[in-house]
């Protein structure tokens, strides 16, 4: 089976109990014969996902078993917010290493990796950023996503596993604040983005910003969007009158309002554990 063919036979969605995993599950079922849902056991139980496959990404043996027979992976598992380093180390760094090693040993050929816009979160709100510019991570979480992007490069150039790393923005049903006028990714566009990344051919190890067609977006992403065939349909501008006055932080001069990372710049430092 080639990556371009539809449907996939066996597709794995990690982070299936998360907010975005719940959005993606139904559309992904249409792209495969069998969709395997996975997350931590407690998260799956809380969502009532009784037929899913529990797995701790930090457990290499468990990830190896989870990956058996899988053709492609949509990897949304792990810690999804800024915080102390140790939990991020286990889920996002050790976990992504385990995932790619299991992918290599099981013959998986495509990964769609949920990276983050926070990889460039220390650029200013007046800056325009592309995927080829230097990273400016805004915290531990962002550094873990850079590790994931680098791991994707390693496993493509040495082992031929293709990855589209999606630097996902503010992926919510509606944009919540002024920052999201630039960073919003609607749920409908999230689905379009992931399906495009999953089925595009000859992507190598590609980094793509994941936002909607926002008039005020910070990202020069048209070339990467065209490469995977992503055509966003939504625009945060439609919400400007409702949210344009809502700041991330009450202090207009605080870093969360001045740099693209927003609220993540209000967390930490966390010190030694």
Number of C-alpha atoms within 10 A of each C-alpha: 9 11 17 12 13 13 17 23 16 19 26 25 23 26 25 29 27 18 12 17 21 14 17 22 18 12 14 24 16 13 19 19 13 16 21 21 25 27 25 19 16 11 16 22 14 10 12 11 17 12 10 19 17 22 23 18 28 21 15 19 13 16 22 20 12 22 25 15 15 21 22 27 25 26 21 23 26 24 17 18 14 19 17 18 18 13 14 23 19 17 21 25 25 18 22 28 20 21 24 23 19 21 26 18 11 16 18 22 19 27 25 25 27 22 28 26 24 29 27 24 22 20 20 17 18 10 10 12 18 18 18 9 9 10 18 16 21 24 24 23 27 26 23 24 27 22 18 23 25 14 18 27 21 15 19 20 12 8 12 18 22 25 28 27 27 24 21 23 22 23 21 16 12 15 25 19 21 22 27 29 25 25 29 30 30 25 19 17 22 24 20 19 25 22 20 20 27 26 22 16 16 13 18 16 24 21 23 29 26 30 30 28 21 21 12 14 22 21 19 15 17 14 12 18 19 11 16 22 17 21 15 20 12 17 22 26 20 13 16 16 9 13 19 16 11 14 17 21 15 10 10 11 9 14 19 25 22 19 21 27 28 24 16 22 21 17 14 12 11 10 7 7 6
